[in-house]
């Protein structure tokens, strides 16, 4: 008989699996770990729109850093 902790863990996995499928359909390019971290941040009060803006800005900066010619 699974414990209540195991049931909660399984439910959390199922939620992340569903969110990952939605994320994939929306081409967010977030893996399960990144998605799980985002969900955790939002559950802890981070503004989802602000989080989205930060992720986009970090991706933009990373892209610029990899395409910038070396000085």
PDB file with SEQRES, HELIX, SHEET and CRYST1 records, atoms N, CA, C and O in Angstrom:
SEQRES   1 A   71  UNK UNK UNK UNK UNK UNK UNK UNK UNK UNK UNK UNK UNK          
SEQRES   2 A   71  UNK UNK UNK UNK UNK UNK UNK UNK UNK UNK UNK UNK UNK          
SEQRES   3 A   71  UNK UNK UNK UNK UNK UNK UNK UNK UNK UNK UNK UNK UNK          
SEQRES   4 A   71  UNK UNK UNK UNK UNK UNK UNK UNK UNK UNK UNK UNK UNK          
SEQRES   5 A   71  UNK UNK UNK UNK UNK UNK UNK UNK UNK UNK UNK UNK UNK          
SEQRES   6 A   71  UNK UNK UNK UNK UNK UNK                                      
HELIX    1 AA1 UNK A    4  UNK A   25  1                                  22    
HELIX    2 AA2 UNK A   32  UNK A   43  1                                  12    
HELIX    3 AA3 UNK A   48  UNK A   67  1                                  20    
CRYST1    1.000    1.000    1.000  90.00  90.00  90.00 P 1           1          
ATOM      1  N   UNK A   1       0.846  -1.179   0.000  1.00  0.00           N  
ATOM      2  CA  UNK A   1       0.000   0.000   0.000  1.00  0.00           C  
ATOM      3  C   UNK A   1       0.894   1.247   0.000  1.00  0.00           C  
ATOM      4  O   UNK A   1       1.700   1.437   0.911  1.00  0.00           O  
ATOM      5  N   UNK A   2       0.746   2.092  -1.026  1.00  0.00           N  
ATOM      6  CA  UNK A   2       1.598   3.279  -1.099  1.00  0.00           C  
ATOM      7  C   UNK A   2       1.268   4.277   0.006  1.00  0.00           C  
ATOM      8  O   UNK A   2       0.115   4.459   0.396  1.00  0.00           O  
ATOM      9  N   UNK A   3       2.318   4.906   0.486  1.00  0.00           N  
ATOM     10  CA  UNK A   3       2.114   5.905   1.533  1.00  0.00           C  
ATOM     11  C   UNK A   3       1.561   7.189   0.924  1.00  0.00           C  
ATOM     12  O   UNK A   3       1.557   7.370  -0.294  1.00  0.00           O  
ATOM     13  N   UNK A   4       1.099   8.064   1.793  1.00  0.00           N  
ATOM     14  CA  UNK A   4       0.550   9.343   1.334  1.00  0.00           C  
ATOM     15  C   UNK A   4       1.639  10.160   0.629  1.00  0.00           C  
ATOM     16  O   UNK A   4       1.365  10.862  -0.344  1.00  0.00           O  
ATOM     17  N   UNK A   5       2.877  10.061   1.131  1.00  0.00           N  
ATOM     18  CA  UNK A   5       4.011  10.769   0.518  1.00  0.00           C  
ATOM     19  C   UNK A   5       4.232  10.276  -0.913  1.00  0.00           C  
ATOM     20  O   UNK A   5       4.456  11.078  -1.819  1.00  0.00           O  
ATOM     21  N   UNK A   6       4.168   8.950  -1.116  1.00  0.00           N  
ATOM     22  CA  UNK A   6       4.339   8.378  -2.450  1.00  0.00           C  
ATOM     23  C   UNK A   6       3.226   8.829  -3.389  1.00  0.00           C  
ATOM     24  O   UNK A   6       3.471   9.105  -4.563  1.00  0.00           O  
ATOM     25  N   UNK A   7       2.011   8.902  -2.871  1.00  0.00           N  
ATOM     26  CA  UNK A   7       0.881   9.344  -3.689  1.00  0.00           C  
ATOM     27  C   UNK A   7       1.047  10.796  -4.112  1.00  0.00           C  
ATOM     28  O   UNK A   7       0.752  11.152  -5.253  1.00  0.00           O  
ATOM     29  N   UNK A   8       1.516  11.632  -3.197  1.00  0.00           N  
ATOM     30  CA  UNK A   8       1.748  13.041  -3.531  1.00  0.00           C  
ATOM     31  C   UNK A   8       2.851  13.174  -4.576  1.00  0.00           C  
ATOM     32  O   UNK A   8       2.741  13.970  -5.509  1.00  0.00           O  
ATOM     33  N   UNK A   9       3.909  12.393  -4.413  1.00  0.00           N  
ATOM     34  CA  UNK A   9       5.020  12.421  -5.363  1.00  0.00           C  
ATOM     35  C   UNK A   9       4.550  11.985  -6.755  1.00  0.00           C  
ATOM     36  O   UNK A   9       4.919  12.591  -7.761  1.00  0.00           O  
ATOM     37  N   UNK A  10       3.746  10.942  -6.800  1.00  0.00           N  
ATOM     38  CA  UNK A  10       3.218  10.451  -8.077  1.00  0.00           C  
ATOM     39  C   UNK A  10       2.303  11.490  -8.719  1.00  0.00           C  
ATOM     40  O   UNK A  10       2.359  11.700  -9.931  1.00  0.00           O  
ATOM     41  N   UNK A  11       1.471  12.134  -7.924  1.00  0.00           N  
ATOM     42  CA  UNK A  11       0.577  13.171  -8.450  1.00  0.00           C  
ATOM     43  C   UNK A  11       1.384  14.338  -9.005  1.00  0.00           C  
ATOM     44  O   UNK A  11       1.037  14.895 -10.047  1.00  0.00           O  
ATOM     45  N   UNK A  12       2.459  14.710  -8.314  1.00  0.00           N  
ATOM     46  CA  UNK A  12       3.315  15.803  -8.787  1.00  0.00           C  
ATOM     47  C   UNK A  12       3.969  15.434 -10.111  1.00  0.00           C  
ATOM     48  O   UNK A  12       4.070  16.270 -11.009  1.00  0.00           O  
ATOM     49  N   UNK A  13       4.416  14.183 -10.239  1.00  0.00           N  
ATOM     50  CA  UNK A  13       5.009  13.724 -11.507  1.00  0.00           C  
ATOM     51  C   UNK A  13       3.992  13.801 -12.647  1.00  0.00           C  
ATOM     52  O   UNK A  13       4.317  14.226 -13.756  1.00  0.00           O  
ATOM     53  N   UNK A  14       2.774  13.389 -12.362  1.00  0.00           N  
ATOM     54  CA  UNK A  14       1.733  13.424 -13.386  1.00  0.00           C  
ATOM     55  C   UNK A  14       1.439  14.855 -13.825  1.00  0.00           C  
ATOM     56  O   UNK A  14       1.243  15.114 -15.013  1.00  0.00           O  
ATOM     57  N   UNK A  15       1.409  15.779 -12.875  1.00  0.00           N  
ATOM     58  CA  UNK A  15       1.179  17.188 -13.207  1.00  0.00           C  
ATOM     59  C   UNK A  15       2.302  17.705 -14.095  1.00  0.00           C  
ATOM     60  O   UNK A  15       2.043  18.364 -15.102  1.00  0.00           O  
ATOM     61  N   UNK A  16       3.543  17.413 -13.730  1.00  0.00           N  
ATOM     62  CA  UNK A  16       4.686  17.869 -14.533  1.00  0.00           C  
ATOM     63  C   UNK A  16       4.647  17.220 -15.913  1.00  0.00           C  
ATOM     64  O   UNK A  16       4.959  17.878 -16.906  1.00  0.00           O  
ATOM     65  N   UNK A  17       4.273  15.954 -15.997  1.00  0.00           N  
ATOM     66  CA  UNK A  17       4.163  15.290 -17.302  1.00  0.00           C  
ATOM     67  C   UNK A  17       3.141  15.993 -18.191  1.00  0.00           C  
ATOM     68  O   UNK A  17       3.391  16.214 -19.376  1.00  0.00           O  
ATOM     69  N   UNK A  18       1.999  16.341 -17.623  1.00  0.00           N  
ATOM     70  CA  UNK A  18       0.957  17.037 -18.387  1.00  0.00           C  
ATOM     71  C   UNK A  18       1.433  18.421 -18.804  1.00  0.00           C  
ATOM     72  O   UNK A  18       1.262  18.826 -19.954  1.00  0.00           O  
ATOM     73  N   UNK A  19       2.034  19.145 -17.859  1.00  0.00           N  
ATOM     74  CA  UNK A  19       2.554  20.477 -18.189  1.00  0.00           C  
ATOM     75  C   UNK A  19       3.664  20.398 -19.234  1.00  0.00           C  
ATOM     76  O   UNK A  19       3.782  21.279 -20.085  1.00  0.00           O  
ATOM     77  N   UNK A  20       4.478  19.343 -19.172  1.00  0.00           N  
ATOM     78  CA  UNK A  20       5.543  19.172 -20.161  1.00  0.00           C  
ATOM     79  C   UNK A  20       4.955  18.952 -21.556  1.00  0.00           C  
ATOM     80  O   UNK A  20       5.460  19.495 -22.539  1.00  0.00           O  
ATOM     81  N   UNK A  21       3.903  18.168 -21.639  1.00  0.00           N  
ATOM     82  CA  UNK A  21       3.253  17.951 -22.936  1.00  0.00           C  
ATOM     83  C   UNK A  21       2.711  19.264 -23.493  1.00  0.00           C  
ATOM     84  O   UNK A  21       2.877  19.551 -24.678  1.00  0.00           O  
ATOM     85  N   UNK A  22       2.069  20.055 -22.650  1.00  0.00           N  
ATOM     86  CA  UNK A  22       1.563  21.368 -23.074  1.00  0.00           C  
ATOM     87  C   UNK A  22       2.724  22.258 -23.489  1.00  0.00           C  
ATOM     88  O   UNK A  22       2.660  22.944 -24.509  1.00  0.00           O  
ATOM     89  N   UNK A  23       3.781  22.241 -22.690  1.00  0.00           N  
ATOM     90  CA  UNK A  23       4.973  23.038 -22.970  1.00  0.00           C  
ATOM     91  C   UNK A  23       5.577  22.663 -24.324  1.00  0.00           C  
ATOM     92  O   UNK A  23       6.002  23.532 -25.085  1.00  0.00           O  
ATOM     93  N   UNK A  24       5.610  21.373 -24.612  1.00  0.00           N  
ATOM     94  CA  UNK A  24       6.145  20.901 -25.892  1.00  0.00           C  
ATOM     95  C   UNK A  24       5.271  21.374 -27.050  1.00  0.00           C  
ATOM     96  O   UNK A  24       5.786  21.820 -28.075  1.00  0.00           O  
ATOM     97  N   UNK A  25       3.961  21.278 -26.890  1.00  0.00           N  
ATOM     98  CA  UNK A  25       3.049  21.742 -27.938  1.00  0.00           C  
ATOM     99  C   UNK A  25       3.203  23.237 -28.206  1.00  0.00           C  
ATOM    100  O   UNK A  25       3.019  23.695 -29.334  1.00  0.00           O  
ATOM    101  N   UNK A  26       3.542  23.994 -27.161  1.00  0.00           N  
ATOM    102  CA  UNK A  26       3.711  25.443 -27.288  1.00  0.00           C  
ATOM    103  C   UNK A  26       5.142  25.844 -27.657  1.00  0.00           C  
ATOM    104  O   UNK A  26       5.459  27.030 -27.741  1.00  0.00           O  
ATOM    105  N   UNK A  27       6.001  24.845 -27.877  1.00  0.00           N  
ATOM    106  CA  UNK A  27       7.404  25.092 -28.259  1.00  0.00           C  
ATOM    107  C   UNK A  27       8.130  26.027 -27.292  1.00  0.00           C  
ATOM    108  O   UNK A  27       8.802  26.968 -27.716  1.00  0.00           O  
ATOM    109  N   UNK A  28       7.992  25.763 -25.993  1.00  0.00           N  
ATOM    110  CA  UNK A  28       8.667  26.605 -25.000  1.00  0.00           C  
ATOM    111  C   UNK A  28      10.148  26.264 -24.866  1.00  0.00           C  
ATOM    112  O   UNK A  28      10.924  27.071 -24.356  1.00  0.00           O  
ATOM    113  N   UNK A  29      10.541  25.089 -25.315  1.00  0.00           N  
ATOM    114  CA  UNK A  29      11.924  24.610 -25.215  1.00  0.00           C  
ATOM    115  C   UNK A  29      12.385  24.494 -23.763  1.00  0.00           C  
ATOM    116  O   UNK A  29      13.564  24.682 -23.462  1.00  0.00           O  
ATOM    117  N   UNK A  30      11.454  24.184 -22.872  1.00  0.00           N  
ATOM    118  CA  UNK A  30      11.792  23.917 -21.475  1.00  0.00           C  
ATOM    119  C   UNK A  30      11.810  22.405 -21.271  1.00  0.00           C  
ATOM    120  O   UNK A  30      10.899  21.702 -21.708  1.00  0.00           O  
ATOM    121  N   UNK A  31      12.857  21.907 -20.600  1.00  0.00           N  
ATOM    122  CA  UNK A  31      12.846  20.482 -20.271  1.00  0.00           C  
ATOM    123  C   UNK A  31      12.054  20.279 -18.976  1.00  0.00           C  
ATOM    124  O   UNK A  31      11.587  21.243 -18.368  1.00  0.00           O  
ATOM    125  N   UNK A  32      11.909  19.036 -18.569  1.00  0.00           N  
ATOM    126  CA  UNK A  32      11.092  18.754 -17.382  1.00  0.00           C  
ATOM    127  C   UNK A  32      11.658  19.419 -16.121  1.00  0.00           C  
ATOM    128  O   UNK A  32      10.901  19.904 -15.280  1.00  0.00           O  
ATOM    129  N   UNK A  33      12.968  19.438 -15.996  1.00  0.00           N  
ATOM    130  CA  UNK A  33      13.586  20.057 -14.818  1.00  0.00           C  
ATOM    131  C   UNK A  33      13.330  21.551 -14.797  1.00  0.00           C  
ATOM    132  O   UNK A  33      12.939  22.104 -13.768  1.00  0.00           O  
ATOM    133  N   UNK A  34      13.548  22.209 -15.929  1.00  0.00           N  
ATOM    134  CA  UNK A  34      13.308  23.652 -16.009  1.00  0.00           C  
ATOM    135  C   UNK A  34      11.841  23.974 -15.745  1.00  0.00           C  
ATOM    136  O   UNK A  34      11.517  24.928 -15.038  1.00  0.00           O  
ATOM    137  N   UNK A  35      10.973  23.172 -16.319  1.00  0.00           N  
ATOM    138  CA  UNK A  35       9.541  23.378 -16.116  1.00  0.00           C  
ATOM    139  C   UNK A  35       9.164  23.196 -14.646  1.00  0.00           C  
ATOM    140  O   UNK A  35       8.379  23.971 -14.099  1.00  0.00           O  
ATOM    141  N   UNK A  36       9.723  22.180 -14.021  1.00  0.00           N  
ATOM    142  CA  UNK A  36       9.462  21.935 -12.609  1.00  0.00           C  
ATOM    143  C   UNK A  36       9.943  23.103 -11.749  1.00  0.00           C  
ATOM    144  O   UNK A  36       9.269  23.497 -10.798  1.00  0.00           O  
ATOM    145  N   UNK A  37      11.106  23.653 -12.085  1.00  0.00           N  
ATOM    146  CA  UNK A  37      11.618  24.817 -11.351  1.00  0.00           C  
ATOM    147  C   UNK A  37      10.707  26.026 -11.535  1.00  0.00           C  
ATOM    148  O   UNK A  37      10.448  26.762 -10.583  1.00  0.00           O  
ATOM    149  N   UNK A  38      10.224  26.229 -12.747  1.00  0.00           N  
ATOM    150  CA  UNK A  38       9.304  27.345 -13.001  1.00  0.00           C  
ATOM    151  C   UNK A  38       8.021  27.188 -12.193  1.00  0.00           C  
ATOM    152  O   UNK A  38       7.536  28.151 -11.599  1.00  0.00           O  
ATOM    153  N   UNK A  39       7.476  25.987 -12.171  1.00  0.00           N  
ATOM    154  CA  UNK A  39       6.253  25.731 -11.404  1.00  0.00           C  
ATOM    155  C   UNK A  39       6.503  26.009  -9.927  1.00  0.00           C  
ATOM    156  O   UNK A  39       5.678  26.631  -9.257  1.00  0.00           O  
ATOM    157  N   UNK A  40       7.631  25.550  -9.430  1.00  0.00           N  
ATOM    158  CA  UNK A  40       7.972  25.772  -8.026  1.00  0.00           C  
ATOM    159  C   UNK A  40       8.095  27.260  -7.709  1.00  0.00           C  
ATOM    160  O   UNK A  40       7.602  27.720  -6.679  1.00  0.00           O  
ATOM    161  N   UNK A  41       8.750  28.012  -8.591  1.00  0.00           N  
ATOM    162  CA  UNK A  41       8.875  29.456  -8.386  1.00  0.00           C  
ATOM    163  C   UNK A  41       7.505  30.127  -8.359  1.00  0.00           C  
ATOM    164  O   UNK A  41       7.238  30.976  -7.508  1.00  0.00           O  
ATOM    165  N   UNK A  42       6.643  29.743  -9.289  1.00  0.00           N  
ATOM    166  CA  UNK A  42       5.304  30.339  -9.352  1.00  0.00           C  
ATOM    167  C   UNK A  42       4.495  29.973  -8.112  1.00  0.00           C  
ATOM    168  O   UNK A  42       3.782  30.813  -7.563  1.00  0.00           O  
ATOM    169  N   UNK A  43       4.605  28.717  -7.669  1.00  0.00           N  
ATOM    170  CA  UNK A  43       3.901  28.304  -6.451  1.00  0.00           C  
ATOM    171  C   UNK A  43       4.378  29.085  -5.229  1.00  0.00           C  
ATOM    172  O   UNK A  43       3.641  29.248  -4.257  1.00  0.00           O  
ATOM    173  N   UNK A  44       5.621  29.564  -5.291  1.00  0.00           N  
ATOM    174  CA  UNK A  44       6.182  30.324  -4.172  1.00  0.00           C  
ATOM    175  C   UNK A  44       6.023  31.826  -4.342  1.00  0.00           C  
ATOM    176  O   UNK A  44       6.650  32.602  -3.621  1.00  0.00           O  
ATOM    177  N   UNK A  45       5.188  32.242  -5.291  1.00  0.00           N  
ATOM    178  CA  UNK A  45       4.818  33.646  -5.382  1.00  0.00           C  
ATOM    179  C   UNK A  45       5.448  34.466  -6.482  1.00  0.00           C  
ATOM    180  O   UNK A  45       5.162  35.659  -6.592  1.00  0.00           O  
ATOM    181  N   UNK A  46       6.304  33.864  -7.310  1.00  0.00           N  
ATOM    182  CA  UNK A  46       6.902  34.619  -8.408  1.00  0.00           C  
ATOM    183  C   UNK A  46       5.832  34.905  -9.455  1.00  0.00           C  
ATOM    184  O   UNK A  46       5.024  34.037  -9.787  1.00  0.00           O  
ATOM    185  N   UNK A  47       5.835  36.125  -9.968  1.00  0.00           N  
ATOM    186  CA  UNK A  47       4.885  36.524 -11.001  1.00  0.00           C  
ATOM    187  C   UNK A  47       5.204  35.749 -12.289  1.00  0.00           C  
ATOM    188  O   UNK A  47       6.329  35.830 -12.782  1.00  0.00           O  
ATOM    189  N   UNK A  48       4.237  34.999 -12.846  1.00  0.00           N  
ATOM    190  CA  UNK A  48       4.494  34.208 -14.054  1.00  0.00           C  
ATOM    191  C   UNK A  48       4.942  35.049 -15.250  1.00  0.00           C  
ATOM    192  O   UNK A  48       5.802  34.624 -16.021  1.00  0.00           O  
ATOM    193  N   UNK A  49       4.365  36.232 -15.404  1.00  0.00           N  
ATOM    194  CA  UNK A  49       4.762  37.087 -16.523  1.00  0.00           C  
ATOM    195  C   UNK A  49       6.189  37.577 -16.354  1.00  0.00           C  
ATOM    196  O   UNK A  49       6.944  37.643 -17.324  1.00  0.00           O  
ATOM    197  N   UNK A  50       6.560  37.919 -15.133  1.00  0.00           N  
ATOM    198  CA  UNK A  50       7.932  38.356 -14.866  1.00  0.00           C  
ATOM    199  C   UNK A  50       8.907  37.207 -15.114  1.00  0.00           C  
ATOM    200  O   UNK A  50       9.983  37.418 -15.675  1.00  0.00           O  
ATOM    201  N   UNK A  51       8.543  36.006 -14.704  1.00  0.00           N  
ATOM    202  CA  UNK A  51       9.389  34.835 -14.931  1.00  0.00           C  
ATOM    203  C   UNK A  51       9.572  34.588 -16.423  1.00  0.00           C  
ATOM    204  O   UNK A  51      10.680  34.305 -16.879  1.00  0.00           O  
ATOM    205  N   UNK A  52       8.498  34.695 -17.171  1.00  0.00           N  
ATOM    206  CA  UNK A  52       8.565  34.538 -18.620  1.00  0.00           C  
ATOM    207  C   UNK A  52       9.502  35.568 -19.247  1.00  0.00           C  
ATOM    208  O   UNK A  52      10.298  35.239 -20.126  1.00  0.00           O  
ATOM    209  N   UNK A  53       9.401  36.800 -18.794  1.00  0.00           N  
ATOM    210  CA  UNK A  53      10.258  37.866 -19.310  1.00  0.00           C  
ATOM    211  C   UNK A  53      11.724  37.578 -19.010  1.00  0.00           C  
ATOM    212  O   UNK A  53      12.584  37.767 -19.870  1.00  0.00           O  
ATOM    213  N   UNK A  54      12.007  37.129 -17.808  1.00  0.00           N  
ATOM    214  CA  UNK A  54      13.389  36.812 -17.427  1.00  0.00           C  
ATOM    215  C   UNK A  54      13.933  35.669 -18.281  1.00  0.00           C  
ATOM    216  O   UNK A  54      15.066  35.740 -18.757  1.00  0.00           O  
ATOM    217  N   UNK A  55      13.146  34.627 -18.479  1.00  0.00           N  
ATOM    218  CA  UNK A  55      13.588  33.489 -19.290  1.00  0.00           C  
ATOM    219  C   UNK A  55      13.889  33.940 -20.714  1.00  0.00           C  
ATOM    220  O   UNK A  55      14.920  33.571 -21.278  1.00  0.00           O  
ATOM    221  N   UNK A  56      12.994  34.736 -21.298  1.00  0.00           N  
ATOM    222  CA  UNK A  56      13.219  35.215 -22.667  1.00  0.00           C  
ATOM    223  C   UNK A  56      14.468  36.077 -22.754  1.00  0.00           C  
ATOM    224  O   UNK A  56      15.236  35.959 -23.709  1.00  0.00           O  
ATOM    225  N   UNK A  57      14.679  36.941 -21.770  1.00  0.00           N  
ATOM    226  CA  UNK A  57      15.856  37.813 -21.769  1.00  0.00           C  
ATOM    227  C   UNK A  57      17.142  37.000 -21.615  1.00  0.00           C  
ATOM    228  O   UNK A  57      18.133  37.272 -22.293  1.00  0.00           O  
ATOM    229  N   UNK A  58      17.130  36.017 -20.739  1.00  0.00           N  
ATOM    230  CA  UNK A  58      18.309  35.166 -20.574  1.00  0.00           C  
ATOM    231  C   UNK A  58      18.618  34.395 -21.854  1.00  0.00           C  
ATOM    232  O   UNK A  58      19.784  34.242 -22.219  1.00  0.00           O  
ATOM    233  N   UNK A  59      17.599  33.919 -22.526  1.00  0.00           N  
ATOM    234  CA  UNK A  59      17.818  33.215 -23.792  1.00  0.00           C  
ATOM    235  C   UNK A  59      18.373  34.154 -24.859  1.00  0.00           C  
ATOM    236  O   UNK A  59      19.248  33.777 -25.638  1.00  0.00           O  
ATOM    237  N   UNK A  60      17.855  35.374 -24.883  1.00  0.00           N  
ATOM    238  CA  UNK A  60      18.332  36.366 -25.848  1.00  0.00           C  
ATOM    239  C   UNK A  60      19.815  36.676 -25.591  1.00  0.00           C  
ATOM    240  O   UNK A  60      20.611  36.737 -26.528  1.00  0.00           O  
ATOM    241  N   UNK A  61      20.174  36.869 -24.326  1.00  0.00           N  
ATOM    242  CA  UNK A  61      21.565  37.154 -23.973  1.00  0.00           C  
ATOM    243  C   UNK A  61      22.472  35.968 -24.285  1.00  0.00           C  
ATOM    244  O   UNK A  61      23.583  36.154 -24.782  1.00  0.00           O  
ATOM    245  N   UNK A  62      22.014  34.763 -24.003  1.00  0.00           N  
ATOM    246  CA  UNK A  62      22.810  33.571 -24.293  1.00  0.00           C  
ATOM    247  C   UNK A  62      23.026  33.426 -25.791  1.00  0.00           C  
ATOM    248  O   UNK A  62      24.117  33.070 -26.238  1.00  0.00           O  
ATOM    249  N   UNK A  63      21.990  33.703 -26.559  1.00  0.00           N  
ATOM    250  CA  UNK A  63      22.098  33.627 -28.011  1.00  0.00           C  
ATOM    251  C   UNK A  63      23.077  34.670 -28.536  1.00  0.00           C  
ATOM    252  O   UNK A  63      23.891  34.379 -29.413  1.00  0.00           O  
ATOM    253  N   UNK A  64      22.998  35.880 -28.002  1.00  0.00           N  
ATOM    254  CA  UNK A  64      23.903  36.950 -28.426  1.00  0.00           C  
ATOM    255  C   UNK A  64      25.342  36.620 -28.049  1.00  0.00           C  
ATOM    256  O   UNK A  64      26.265  36.930 -28.803  1.00  0.00           O  
ATOM    257  N   UNK A  65      25.542  36.003 -26.904  1.00  0.00           N  
ATOM    258  CA  UNK A  65      26.887  35.665 -26.447  1.00  0.00           C  
ATOM    259  C   UNK A  65      27.516  34.578 -27.316  1.00  0.00           C  
ATOM    260  O   UNK A  65      28.727  34.581 -27.538  1.00  0.00           O  
ATOM    261  N   UNK A  66      26.700  33.654 -27.806  1.00  0.00           N  
ATOM    262  CA  UNK A  66      27.250  32.571 -28.622  1.00  0.00           C  
ATOM    263  C   UNK A  66      27.469  32.994 -30.064  1.00  0.00           C  
ATOM    264  O   UNK A  66      28.272  32.383 -30.768  1.00  0.00           O  
ATOM    265  N   UNK A  67      26.771  34.029 -30.519  1.00  0.00           N  
ATOM    266  CA  UNK A  67      26.933  34.477 -31.905  1.00  0.00           C  
ATOM    267  C   UNK A  67      27.854  35.678 -32.035  1.00  0.00           C  
ATOM    268  O   UNK A  67      28.231  36.052 -33.145  1.00  0.00           O  
ATOM    269  N   UNK A  68      28.224  36.291 -30.902  1.00  0.00           N  
ATOM    270  CA  UNK A  68      29.095  37.471 -30.948  1.00  0.00           C  
ATOM    271  C   UNK A  68      30.507  37.043 -31.338  1.00  0.00           C  
ATOM    272  O   UNK A  68      31.028  36.054 -30.823  1.00  0.00           O  
ATOM    273  N   UNK A  69      31.125  37.799 -32.254  1.00  0.00           N  
ATOM    274  CA  UNK A  69      32.508  37.472 -32.627  1.00  0.00           C  
ATOM    275  C   UNK A  69      33.454  37.779 -31.466  1.00  0.00           C  
ATOM    276  O   UNK A  69      33.245  38.725 -30.706  1.00  0.00           O  
ATOM    277  N   UNK A  70      34.492  36.964 -31.350  1.00  0.00           N  
ATOM    278  CA  UNK A  70      35.489  37.200 -30.298  1.00  0.00           C  
ATOM    279  C   UNK A  70      36.267  38.460 -30.607  1.00  0.00           C  
ATOM    280  O   UNK A  70      36.614  38.719 -31.759  1.00  0.00           O  
ATOM    281  N   UNK A  71      36.543  39.247 -29.570  1.00  0.00           N  
ATOM    282  CA  UNK A  71      37.256  40.516 -29.762  1.00  0.00           C  
ATOM    283  C   UNK A  71      38.740  40.312 -29.817  1.00  0.00           C  
ATOM    284  O   UNK A  71      39.490  41.275 -29.974  1.00  0.00           O  
TER     285      UNK A  71                                                      
END                                                                             
